[in-house]
Amino acid sequence: MKIIKIAMLVGMLPLAVHAQEQSDTVSVPVRANDLRIELPDSYKKMWPEQFDDYKRAYTLSNGQTLYIRSLGSNMYAFVDNDPWHKIVAVAPNTFVALDRQLKMQIDLREEDASGWLTMVVPSRQLSGGGFVPEKVVSFAMR
């Protein structure tokens, strides 16, 4: 009888360890609308001299690079070798792509900047026949 009780206790040990591991896990709730890119009804087209300070490369927390460039009197943003997106100012230091594929906030400092980027990662077909749906992801600038 003692052997059966010991076997039962030993068998329950992994469950207790697993329960402890789960209690150490921290979950952070994210509201669904936090990762949505919308273009407001009113936005501001910036003139080239207004966005000169923003034109540079920004390193993202995932290792990619966000670039802000101008072409004529328009401002564009793109990540690594992805397509360029025409952007407009929607609030101080906040920009949205007209195609709703990027949204960013850039807080400029002397030689550095901080902020975040939310972008749409397009869906793609995998070579094995699988499918990865479109998703919206957010990264910090560092």
C-alpha positions in Angstrom: 0.0 0.0 0.0 2.9 2.4 0.9 4.4 1.7 -2.5 1.2 2.7 -4.3 1.0 5.9 -2.4 4.7 6.7 -3.1 4.1 6.0 -6.8 1.1 8.2 -6.9 3.0 11.1 -5.2 5.9 10.7 -7.6 3.5 10.6 -10.5 1.9 13.9 -9.4 5.3 15.6 -9.1 5.4 16.6 -12.8 1.9 18.1 -12.5 3.0 20.2 -9.5 6.1 21.4 -11.4 3.9 22.2 -14.5 1.4 24.2 -12.3 4.3 26.2 -10.9 5.7 26.9 -14.3 2.3 28.2 -15.5 1.9 30.5 -12.5 5.3 32.1 -13.3 4.0 33.0 -16.8 3.0 36.6 -17.2 0.3 37.5 -19.8 -0.2 41.0 -21.0 -3.7 41.7 -22.4 -3.7 43.7 -25.7 -6.9 45.2 -26.9 -7.8 44.2 -30.5 -8.0 47.8 -31.7 -4.5 48.6 -30.4 -3.0 46.8 -33.4 -5.2 48.4 -36.0 -4.0 51.0 -38.5 -6.6 53.5 -39.4 -6.3 56.8 -41.3 -8.2 59.5 -39.5 -10.6 61.8 -41.4 -8.2 64.7 -41.0 -4.5 64.6 -41.4 -1.8 67.0 -42.3 0.5 67.0 -45.3 3.9 68.1 -44.1 6.2 70.3 -46.2 9.8 69.1 -46.7 11.3 71.5 -44.3 8.9 70.3 -41.6 10.0 66.7 -41.8 13.7 67.1 -42.5 14.6 66.1 -38.9 12.7 62.8 -39.3 14.5 61.7 -42.5 16.9 59.0 -41.3 17.1 55.3 -40.5 15.6 54.0 -37.2 16.6 50.6 -35.7 13.6 48.5 -34.6 13.5 46.1 -31.7 13.3 43.1 -34.1 16.5 44.1 -35.8 14.9 45.5 -39.0 15.4 49.2 -40.0 12.7 51.8 -40.6 13.7 54.4 -43.2 12.1 57.8 -43.6 12.8 59.5 -46.9 11.3 62.2 -49.1 10.6 62.2 -52.8 9.6 65.6 -54.1 7.3 67.2 -51.5 6.1 63.9 -50.1 7.3 61.9 -47.2 7.8 58.1 -47.4 8.6 55.3 -45.0 9.7 51.7 -45.6 11.2 48.8 -43.7 14.3 47.2 -45.1 13.6 46.3 -48.7 9.8 46.4 -48.4 7.7 48.8 -50.6 7.7 52.5 -49.9 4.6 54.0 -48.2 3.5 57.6 -48.5 3.0 58.9 -45.0 1.2 61.9 -43.5 1.2 63.5 -40.1 -1.9 62.6 -38.0 -0.7 64.1 -34.7 2.5 65.6 -33.4 5.3 63.1 -34.1 2.7 60.5 -35.3 2.5 59.4 -38.9 0.3 57.0 -40.9 0.8 55.5 -44.4 -2.0 56.5 -46.7 -2.4 52.8 -47.6 -2.8 52.0 -43.9 0.2 49.6 -43.9 2.3 51.6 -41.4 1.7 53.8 -38.4 4.5 55.2 -36.2 5.3 57.6 -33.5 8.8 59.1 -33.6 10.1 61.2 -30.6 13.2 63.0 -31.7 16.1 63.8 -29.4 19.5 65.3 -30.1 21.3 62.4 -31.8 18.8 59.6 -31.0 15.1 58.9 -31.3 12.5 56.6 -29.7 9.0 55.5 -30.5 7.2 52.6 -32.1 6.1 51.3 -35.4 3.0 49.2 -36.2 3.0 47.6 -39.6 1.0 45.1 -41.6 2.9 42.0 -42.5 1.2 40.7 -45.7 -0.1 37.2 -46.1 2.0 34.7 -48.0 1.9 31.3 -49.5 4.5 28.8 -48.2 6.3 26.5 -50.6 4.8 23.4 -48.8 1.3 24.6 -49.6 0.6 26.3 -46.3 -0.7 29.8 -45.9 0.4 32.5 -43.5 -2.4 35.1 -43.0 -1.8 38.8 -42.9 -1.1 40.1 -39.4 -0.4 43.5 -37.7 2.7 43.7 -35.6 4.3 46.4 -33.5 7.9 47.1 -32.7 9.8 49.6 -30.5 12.5 51.9 -31.9 15.8 51.7 -30.2 
